[in-house]
Structures are given as structure tokens and as C-alpha cells.
Amino acid sequence: MTVETAPLPPRLDAEPDPERPTRLGLVTGVTLVGGVVVALALRGSAPIIGFAVLFLVFVPLEKLFALRPQKVFRRNYLTDLTHFFVNNVFVTVGAIVLVIIAALPLIWLRAVDVEAMLPRAVSIPLAVLLVFVGNYWGHRLTHTVPFLWRFHSVHHSVERMDWLAAARLHPLDSAFTQAVTILPLFLLGYDGRVFAGAAVFVTLLAIFQHANVRFRFPGVRWIINTPEWHHWHHAIDAEARDKNFGLPVVDKLFGTAYLPQDRRPTGFGVPDPVPQDGYLRQLAYPFRL
């Protein structure tokens, strides 16, 4: 597989040079400290270790191969860091609750353990297929159903793309998408290990595809989610609206793929008035419309 680097796009109006400093506010600071305390109390040191590893991997990459020059500790960094530490607990609980609610009318299907009846050579590829198709439709619904978009717009409010931007997700939005992703696995009899593996894989892929790098992967750009692919999903360009929801081959199948070769997005963000600073303000935003 070859890797190429693309020329830098023009700087955005939304990213003045030098970058304008911002006041993060008392609410952001308090929720950040509270989030770290909650994460440590519920999950020990795992979140800290995970953040440190990701920081050490992605920060050098984004400095050496930046798509757009920007500071590591950009605007809204503490808000997105709070999302990183706090959301996982809420998302996991929310996804489980939603799966149980959605599965109740169909629970009779679980009387037949389909997964146990299949050989490994079939059950594992089937699980992978179900994860990617389920994730695609869960994500696409958050764009097409206005009520769901209220929550998903928090994620799309990101104006400076980097690996940490992947963490800016309203917990109810993320719980919904994860529930749609794993519901077919649950109904077919797959166990919690498969759910956990799917969640870890989707999370790591999300972090990678948000990275502020100018790499191109010519051999696999239509096979896996790359930053080039997913940046177009976040683009403000009209032609890229509601494109690139999931795996490129799945988007191709359902007619929502968009990946031009000769240019990059002109910018990121949404016209919706989502607060840029403050974890609690972003959590409250969908309920204030």
C-alpha cells in the first residue's frame, strides 16, 4: 500500500493566523475537572493511559504532516477533552438501554442462536458486515431525521479537524448509533465480546479518520475510512452534504459516496448555533431548540 501526501489547502477564514485565543469559561473548566474525577472513579487509569498513547501517536503525525496548520491546544480543546473522558460511560449505558428497548418486540428471534449455528469462517465475516452496514444506517439516520440531527449536530459543529475532534459527540447521539450498529448482532446471538470488539474498532477508526493529516492512501481510499474520506463528510461544501457516512464500499452501495481526487474541503462546521465551548452547554443544546 502506498501513502501520498497532498498539497496543503488554503487556510480557512475560520482559522485566522495567528490563531485567536479564546476564553474557555468557568463551566468548561469545572466540567473538565468533574469529568476526569468521574472517569477515574469509574474506570481507573485506563482513560488516562488511552489518552496518553493517542496523544503520543497523533500529535507528532499532525505536526509533521498537517493538512491545515493549527495549534495542538486549539480552541475548544478542553471541551473536547471533557467529551473524551466523560462520554464513554454514558454512551455504553445508553446503547445497552436502547438495544434492550428496540429488541423487546423482536426478542423471540433470539430463541434461535444463529451465530452458534454458523462456522467461524462465516460468523466472523457476517459480524463484520453487520457492523459496517448497521453503523452506516445508524449514522445516516442522524442526518436525515431532524430530531436525531439536533444531537448529531454537536459533533458536526467541529471547525478544526484533528484526532480529538472525534470525541465531540453528544452521548445520546453516540448511544443511538452504537445501538443500531450492535442490534443485529444481539438478535443473531452474538455475545458481549463481539459487541466490545466492534465498539473498540469503530472508536479507533473514528479517531484516525478525523486526524489533521494530509495523507492519501491511493490503494485503499475506496476500501477503508481515511482522513481524506471522512473530512469530506464534515465539509461545508454543498456537494459533499450528507455523504460518506461509513465504509466507502457501503456508501458506494447506497449512493452516498463522494471523494474527488484534486481538492480538499474548504472548511468544516454547521450553520446550527451549537455552542463551541462548554461540555454542559453542548449537552443541553439539543433540548433548547
DRENLOGU-141067 format. One record per residue (C-alpha): x, y, z; chain. Coordinates in steps of 0.2 Angstrom, whole numbers, plus 5000, padded with zeros to 4 digits. Layout:
! residues N
X,Y,Z,A
...
This chain:
! residues 289
5000,5000,5000,A
5007,5017,4995,A
5004,5033,5005,A
5005,5050,4997,A
5004,5067,5005,A
4993,5080,4996,A
4997,5099,4994,A
4990,5110,5008,A
4973,5118,5005,A
4971,5136,5008,A
4969,5142,5026,A
4951,5144,5031,A
4943,5161,5036,A
4938,5152,5052,A
4956,5149,5056,A
4965,5166,5057,A
4984,5167,5058,A
4989,5168,5072,A
4975,5159,5080,A
4964,5170,5090,A
4964,5165,5109,A
4948,5160,5117,A
4941,5161,5135,A
4936,5143,5140,A
4925,5149,5154,A
4921,5143,5171,A
4909,5130,5166,A
4921,5121,5154,A
4934,5121,5167,A
4923,5114,5181,A
4915,5100,5169,A
4933,5095,5164,A
4939,5093,5182,A
4922,5084,5186,A
4924,5073,5170,A
4941,5067,5175,A
4936,5063,5193,A
4921,5053,5186,A
4932,5044,5174,A
4945,5039,5186,A
4932,5034,5199,A
4923,5023,5187,A
4937,5016,5175,A
4953,5018,5185,A
4968,5024,5175,A
4963,5017,5158,A
4956,5033,5151,A
4972,5042,5156,A
4983,5029,5148,A
4972,5028,5132,A
4973,5047,5130,A
4992,5047,5133,A
4995,5034,5120,A
4984,5043,5107,A
4992,5059,5111,A
5009,5052,5108,A
5004,5044,5092,A
4994,5058,5083,A
5001,5074,5089,A
5018,5071,5080,A
5009,5065,5065,A
4998,5080,5064,A
5013,5091,5067,A
5024,5083,5053,A
5010,5080,5040,A
4997,5093,5045,A
4983,5096,5032,A
4980,5113,5040,A
4992,5122,5051,A
4984,5124,5069,A
4989,5123,5087,A
4989,5107,5097,A
4979,5115,5111,A
4967,5124,5099,A
4951,5132,5103,A
4938,5121,5112,A
4952,5108,5116,A
4946,5107,5134,A
4928,5105,5129,A
4933,5090,5118,A
4944,5083,5131,A
4930,5083,5143,A
4920,5073,5130,A
4934,5061,5128,A
4934,5057,5147,A
4916,5058,5152,A
4906,5051,5137,A
4911,5033,5137,A
4901,5028,5152,A
4885,5037,5147,A
4887,5030,5129,A
4889,5012,5135,A
4874,5013,5147,A
4864,5022,5134,A
4867,5010,5120,A
4863,4995,5131,A
4846,5003,5136,A
4842,5007,5118,A
4846,4989,5112,A
4835,4981,5125,A
4821,4993,5121,A
4822,4990,5102,A
4824,4971,5104,A
4809,4968,5116,A
4797,4966,5101,A
4809,4955,5092,A
4816,4946,5107,A
4809,4929,5101,A
4822,4930,5087,A
4835,4926,5100,A
4827,4909,5103,A
4837,4903,5088,A
4856,4906,5091,A
4861,4909,5073,A
4879,4914,5077,A
4881,4897,5086,A
4875,4888,5071,A
4887,4895,5059,A
4905,4890,5057,A
4918,4903,5062,A
4923,4906,5044,A
4905,4913,5041,A
4900,4920,5058,A
4915,4932,5059,A
4913,4940,5041,A
4895,4941,5044,A
4898,4951,5061,A
4910,4962,5052,A
4897,4965,5038,A
4883,4968,5050,A
4893,4981,5060,A
4898,4991,5045,A
4880,4991,5037,A
4872,4994,5054,A
4884,5009,5058,A
4881,5016,5041,A
4862,5017,5043,A
4863,5022,5061,A
4874,5037,5056,A
4864,5041,5041,A
4848,5042,5051,A
4856,5055,5062,A
4857,5066,5047,A
4840,5063,5039,A
4829,5063,5055,A
4828,5081,5062,A
4826,5076,5080,A
4842,5065,5079,A
4851,5079,5070,A
4849,5090,5085,A
4861,5078,5094,A
4872,5074,5080,A
4875,5092,5075,A
4885,5094,5091,A
4898,5083,5083,A
4897,5092,5066,A
4900,5109,5075,A
4919,5105,5075,A
4928,5118,5064,A
4945,5112,5067,A
4948,5094,5062,A
4960,5083,5072,A
4960,5067,5081,A
4952,5074,5097,A
4938,5081,5087,A
4931,5063,5086,A
4927,5064,5104,A
4915,5078,5102,A
4899,5068,5102,A
4883,5070,5112,A
4881,5054,5122,A
4863,5051,5116,A
4869,5053,5098,A
4883,5041,5100,A
4872,5029,5110,A
4859,5029,5096,A
4872,5025,5083,A
4880,5011,5093,A
4864,5003,5097,A
4859,5002,5079,A
4876,4995,5075,A
4875,4981,5088,A
4856,4977,5087,A
4858,4965,5073,A
4872,4956,5082,A
4862,4955,5098,A
4847,4947,5089,A
4858,4934,5080,A
4865,4928,5096,A
4882,4936,5096,A
4889,4939,5114,A
4897,4954,5123,A
4914,4950,5117,A
4909,4954,5099,A
4900,4970,5105,A
4915,4976,5114,A
4927,4972,5099,A
4915,4981,5087,A
4915,4996,5099,A
4934,4997,5101,A
4936,4995,5082,A
4924,5009,5077,A
4931,5021,5090,A
4949,5019,5084,A
4943,5021,5066,A
4934,5036,5071,A
4949,5044,5079,A
4960,5040,5064,A
4948,5047,5051,A
4947,5064,5060,A
4966,5067,5061,A
4973,5083,5054,A
4984,5074,5041,A
4986,5076,5023,A
4990,5058,5019,A
4982,5050,5004,A
4980,5031,5003,A
4978,5028,4984,A
4977,5009,4985,A
4963,5008,4999,A
4955,5025,4998,A
4939,5017,4992,A
4940,5002,5004,A
4943,5010,5022,A
4939,5026,5030,A
4954,5038,5029,A
4955,5056,5035,A
4953,5061,5017,A
4937,5052,5015,A
4929,5057,5032,A
4934,5075,5031,A
4923,5077,5016,A
4909,5071,5027,A
4912,5086,5038,A
4914,5098,5024,A
4904,5114,5022,A
4905,5112,5003,A
4887,5110,4996,A
4892,5095,4985,A
4898,5085,5000,A
4882,5087,5010,A
4876,5070,5018,A
4890,5060,5010,A
4902,5047,5017,A
4893,5040,5031,A
4903,5025,5034,A
4914,5012,5025,A
4917,5018,5007,A
4911,5002,4999,A
4895,5003,5009,A
4892,5022,5004,A
4896,5016,4986,A
4882,5003,4988,A
4869,5015,4994,A
4874,5030,4983,A
4881,5042,4996,A
4900,5041,4992,A
4910,5057,4987,A
4929,5058,4985,A
4936,5070,4972,A
4954,5067,4969,A
4960,5085,4965,A
4955,5095,4980,A
4950,5096,4999,A
4936,5103,5009,A
4936,5122,5010,A
4930,5121,5028,A
4921,5112,5042,A
4906,5116,5053,A
4887,5118,5053,A
4876,5133,5052,A
4867,5127,5068,A
4870,5138,5083,A
4879,5124,5093,A
4890,5131,5107,A
4908,5129,5103,A
4914,5130,5121,A
4907,5121,5137,A
4903,5102,5138,A
4887,5105,5148,A
4881,5118,5136,A
4884,5106,5121,A
4874,5093,5131,A
4860,5105,5134,A
4859,5112,5116,A
4848,5098,5108,A
4835,5101,5121,A
4834,5120,5119,A
4828,5120,5101,A
